[in-house]
Amino acid sequence: MNNKNLKTLIWFVILVSIIIVLLPYILKFGILNISSSPESWGPFGDYFGGVLNPIIGILNLIVLTYLSINLVHEDEERNKFTLQELAKPLANFNFSIGEKEIKIEIENVGLGPLIISSLKIVSSDKQEFDEFKTIINKIIGIRYRPETSITKAINNAIIKKEGFFTILDINLDRKNIEIEDNLEMSEKILSLYKVKDHLSTFKIILNYTDMYGKEMKEIIEPLTEINTICR
């Protein structure tokens, strides 16, 4: 109930209360024989005040209780809003791209924990992928397919304040004892260039929430700059 409606209700109740108090007196003693003697008005004043004052007292108690509850509720909402603002996350994409590496991270530059709702990698023809490995494995015409170090558990992952979450990490200098190849580094670098060219046509769409489950603004990050660095 807003303040305007509350005021209207209070005045209505007061008016009804006055009528309820006066009506029995008028019906019993009449309204035509109005006395000019102050002594005759004394009993009427005692009656009017004695009956109406408790009603007004009860109304005051109800109004004060209502206002107190409203103030407590508003204070709680204000404190909740303040806490949410203090715990608000802010996602930012970090790129580390060199001749022999590609690394993409989600950084939380906000004040509170960041919880990833979903992360999609979308191609120019609207195809959606949930990891880079699938995209790289489909690239045609490369002699070397770089291994990707990717964290699988993306959805519901939590990034603390000033923390990072790696979604793609390719480093040609990183040794992989499980895979042996006889390709020269120049061939690997050439293959990585083609990977960069292919990925540059994609964009990343990130949705995330704060610790209270409130959805933050969706972030769309094009990957066009990948193939313009270190070429």
N, C-alpha and C positions, 0 to 999 in steps of 0.2 A: 504494500500500500504506500503510495507517495504522499508527500506532505499536504498537497492540495486536498486529496480525498480525506486525509486524517482530520484536517481543519473542518471540512464540511460535516464529517461525522460527529465531531465534538460539539459543534454548534447545534446540530440537529438533536443530539442527546440532551443538551442543556435546555433547549426549547421544550422538548417533550417532558423533561423533568419538571420544569416550571409549571407547565399545564397540568401535569399529574398532581402537583402540590396544590395549585390554586383551585382546581375543579371541585374537589370534595368540599372545600371551605365555602365556595360560592354556592354550591348546591344546598349546603346545610344552612347557611346564614343569609343567603340572598345577596344581591348586588345593588339593590335600590336604596336600602337604608344605610347610606354611607354616613358615618358619624363624624362630627367635627370635633369630637373630644379626643385629645391625645391619649387619655387613659383607655379609650376603647380600641385604639390602634396597637396598644402594647401587646395584648394577647395575640393579635394577628401576626405581629412581628415575631413573637416567640414561636408561634406555630410555623410560620413560613421558614424562619431560620433553622428551627429545630429539625424540620423534615428535609429541607433542601441541602443544608450543610453536609450531612452524611453522604448524600448522593454525590455532591460535588467532590467530597473527599475520596469516595470510591473511584470517581472518574479520574481524579488526579493520580491516584495510585495506578490505575490501568494505563494512563498515558505515560507516566514515568517508567513503568515496566516495559512498555512497548518501545519507548525511546532508548532505554538502556540496552535492550536486546538488539535494537538496530545499530547502536553505536558499537557494541561488541562485535556484531557481525561485520560491520564495515571495517573495523580495526583488524579483524582476522583476515578479511579479503585483502586489505592493504598490505598486511605483513606477508600474506601468501604471494601477492604480486611482487613484492620486494625480493622475497627469496627466489622466486622464479627468474627475476631479472638478474640477480646475483649469480644464479646457476645456469645462465643462458650460454649454450655452446655456439661456436661459429666455425664452420668448416671452410678449409682452404686447400686447394690442390698445390702440391709442390712437385716440380719437375727437375730431375737431375739428368741431363742428356749430354752425352759426349760421343766421341768417335767409337768407343767400345762399350757404351752402356746406355741403358734407358731405365730410369727409376721414377715411378709415380707414387706419391704418397698423399694420404689425406691427413692434414694437420688440423688439430683443434686449437684455434687461436682465441676461443671464447673463455668464459670464466668458470664454466661447469662441464661435467661429463657429456660427451657426445655419443649417442647411440644410433648406429646405422640401421635404418629401416630397410632400404634396398639400394643396390647399386647396379646400374645397367650400362652396358657399352653398346651404343647404337650406331649402326652404319648409315651411310648416306641414303641407302634404299630402305631404311627403317627396320632392318633386321636387328634383333636384340640378343646380346650375349651377357652371361654373368661372369665370364673370366676371359683374360687375354689369351690364354693358352689355346683355346678352341679357335680363335681368330688366326693366330700365327700358324697353326697346323694346317690351315686351309689355304695359305699363301702358295701360289704356283710360281715356279721358276727360280727358286733359291736353292743353292747347293748345301747350305748350312742352316739348320733350324735352331736358333739359340734357345737354350734351356731357360725357362722362366721360373723365378722363385716367387710364388704367389701364396698369400694366406688364403686358405679356402673358406674359413668361417667368416664370411663378410656380414651377412644379415645378423642383426642384434649384437654385433661387435661393439665394444665400448672403448672410446678414445678419451683418456683423461685430459685434463687441462694441460696445454702445451705438449700433448702427446702426438704420436704419428701412427698411421696404419698403412702399411705398404700393400699396394694392389698390383704392382708390376715391378719386377726387378730383374733386368738382364745385364750381365757383365761378362764380356768375352774373356776377361782375365781370370775369372773365377774357374778353378779347376773342378771338373766333375769326374770322379774316379769310376763312375758307372758307365761312362760313354767315352770311347776312344775314337779319335778322328785324326786323319792325316792332312787335313786342309791347312793351308797357310793362313796366317792371321789376316792377310789382305783379302782372302776369299771370305772369311768370316765377317770382316768389316763391310764388304760389299753386300753380303746377305743381310746384315743388320740395317744398311741403308734402305734396302728394299722393304724391310719390315717397318722402318720408320715411315716410308712413303705410303705404305698401305694403312698403317694406323692413323696417319694424319687425316684420313677421310672420316674418322669416327668421332664421336663425342661421348662424354661420360655424363650420366644423369644420377645424381645422388640425392636421396631423401633420408632425413635423419630427425631425431627427436631429442629433447632434453631429458633430464632424469625424471621429470614428472609425466612424460609421455606426450608432451606438447610438440606438434609437428613444427619444424622450422621451415624456412623458405627453401624450396627446391633449388639445387645448384646444377647448372648445365655448363660443362667445361669442354669446349672443342679442343681437339688434339692437333690442330693445324700447325702449331709451332714445332712439332716434333721433328719434321724433316727440314727445318730451316736453321737448325742449330748444328754447328760443327760439321758443315758440309764443305 
